[in-house]
Amino acid sequence: MYQPLADRIRPQTLDDVVGQPDLLGPEGILRRIVEHGQIPNMVFFGPSGVGKTTVASIIAKQAAQKLYRLNATTASISDIRSIIDELDTFLAPNGALIYLDEIQYFNKKQQQCLLEFIEDGRVTLIASTTENPYFYVYNAVLSRCTVFEFQPVEPAEMLRAVQRAFRIAAEDKTFTLADDVDKLIAESCGGDVRKALNAVELLCASIPANGTISLDDAMTVAQRSNMRYDRDGDGHYDILSAFQKSVRGSDPDAALHYLARLLEAGDMISAARRMLVMASEDVGLAYPQAAAIVKACVDSAFQLGMPEARIPLAQAVILMATAPKSNSAINGIDAALADVRHGDYGDIPAHIKDCHYTGAAKLGRGLTYQYPHTFPNHWVQQQYLPDALAGRTYYEYGENKTEQAARAYWEKIKKAL
C-alpha cells in the first residue's frame, strides 16, 4: 500500500521534530509542559506543514492517551459525543486527546459545545488553525486553552528533514544527488516541511534507477513554492502591514521586498490601494506632490500590466520611502471626526452659511461675511468654526520643511494685522 514519504518519516519524538526551538528546544515551554505530564487544553496556531499535527500525536503518545483526530471541515459535535461514549472503557482507559484540525471551521455553537467535554478534564483538546485564533476561536474556548504559535521552519533546520527524506527514499531506489539540490529545496519551501518532503518524493519518483537529480529539476519542482499568501487571511494583512510600516519607517529595501511579495502573489490591486493611502497618510504634507506622483505611477501600472507594472510601482514605493514624512493630515481629520462623532459641534456661523437664494438675507445668512480675496494676502480675520468650537485646533504643523514654511508664511501674515 502506498504511503507518502512525509508519513514514512514523521517524527516519533520531540527530538526528531525540526524547527520550533522556542517551543520544543531543550528549554522550550511546550517541551517542559509535555515532560511534566500534565497536558493542558491547547490551540496550535501557525501555517501548514510546520509540525502541529505531528507534535499533537507525540504528545498523545507520551501522555498514554488515545488520540482521536478530527477535522472541523467534516466533523460535527456528534463525532465528539461518540468519543465521549468510549471514555471509561477499555478503548480509552486514560482519557482521550482530541486533535481538532482547522477549528476555525466550527461555528460558535459547535465551539461552545466543546466546553462541556473539556471542563471535567477527561478530554484534552488540542485544536489547530492556520488562522489567527484570536479572530476565529471564541473567547469561551480560548480562555480554557493555551495558545502556542508555530513558526515556519528555518532553512537550516529544514535541511535536516530534506536530507533525511533523501536517505529514506534511497532505500527504495538508487540515485545520485547533484550538488546543492537538498539546500535548494530547504530554502525554497517557505518553511513548510510537508511541501519540502513532497518535493523530495516527486523528484525521486521522476528519475529512473541510478539516475541523477539535477539542480534544474529541483528548481522546477520548487518554483514559487516559497509563497505563503491568502488574500482573505492573516498573511494578506501581515504583508500589507509590513509594507506600509516599511515605507513609513523610510526603509526602501524592506518596502521593495514586501511589494515584490505582493506582486509575486498576483495581488497588485492591494499593493496599489495601500500605496495610495500611504502617499497621504505617511508622506502627507511633508511632500504633497507624492499623492499625485503615486497616483500617476499606479495608473501607469494598471495600463501596462505585469511584468512592466513592477517598474512604476517600485518608483512610487522608493519615492515614498525616501521622502520626508508627516502624519499631520490623518491626525487632523481623526481629531475632527472624534469631535463630530461625540456630538461636539454647533451651528454653522450665519455669515458663512449659503446665501445664494431669495430670502437668505432675511434669515441673516452671509450678511457679515468678508471675502478674503479682496484683502491683502488674500486673508482676513473672521470665525469659521461653530461658536461651540471657536478656537479649537485640529491641524498641527509638522516639523518638516514644507509645513514649517507654510507655518512661517501664515504667522507672518496674521501677525501683521
Protein Blocks (a to p, Z undefined) as FASTA:
>chain_A
ZZdfklmmgcfbfklpggjklmmmmklmklmmmmnopacdddddddehiopmmmmmmmmm
mnopacddddfklgcfklmmmmmmmgoiaklmnopadddehkllpcfklmmmmmmmmmno
paccddddfbdfklmpcfklmmmpccdddddddfklmmmmmmmmmmmmmmmoccdddehk
lmmmmmmnnopaklmmmmmmmmmmmpcehiacdfklmmmmmgoklpccdfkbmklmmmmm
mmmmmmmnopaklmmmmmmmmmmnopamlmmmmmmmmmmmmnmmmlmmlmmmmmmmmmmm
mmnopaklmmmmmmmmmmmmmpccdfklmmmmmmmmmmmmnopacdddfklgcfbbghkl
mnopoklpccfklpghhiacddfbdfklgoiafbdcdfbfklmmmmmmmmmmmmmZZ
